[in-house]
Amino acid sequence: MFKKIFVALLSFVVILTPNGAFASSHAKSLQNLGMEEIMFAQMMIPHHEQAITMSETALKKSRNQGILKLSRQINSLQSAEVSQLTYWLKATDSSMTMDHDMKMSGMLTTKELGSLKRLTGAAFDRTFLQLMIKHHKGAIEMLGLISDSSNAEAAALAKAIKSAQSKEITSMKQLLTKIK
């Protein structure tokens, strides 16, 4: 019995102990992040946060199973990417925001967001999909900042975002054809 408790405690300590080797190797992978990658992170965090907000609204308002599934997927993927981008900024001691305003492609206006939140039923579903397609296309445009990055992590993230959001755009277009 004592042996089982000891093994369980030891396992628990190993799991909770920070992995210095991983942190060190990950920090090394971020050493060559340049101005483009930092600017991308500063812009994409609020861009993703808006998509998450839109998806949370859809989870509350929509009854369309395709939209609900898509919204959960967007929340999951983009929340993980926000964490990754936030880590980049913290690890490089960069500001979480840009020092100046920059128009980000695909971002919804306050008026568009407010209008979306007031809609219900098929009108909500249709508008949500149209606005999220616009939003995703904007994110794909923004990938130009890092798609040819010399940083392997940044280049891989650009590829992953492009793949996921391109597939989601295709799904959203298909969902749109089914809404009356």
Secondary structure, DSSP 8 states (H G I E B T S, - for coil): -HHHHHHHHHHHHHHHS--HHHHHHHHHHTTT--HHHHHHHHHHHHHHHHHHHHHHHHHHH---HHHHHHHHHHHHHHHHHHHHHHHHHHHTT--SS-SS----TT---HHHHHHHHH--HHHHHHHHHHHHHHHHHHHHHHGGGTTT-SSHHHHHHHHHHHHHHHHHHHHHHHHHHH--
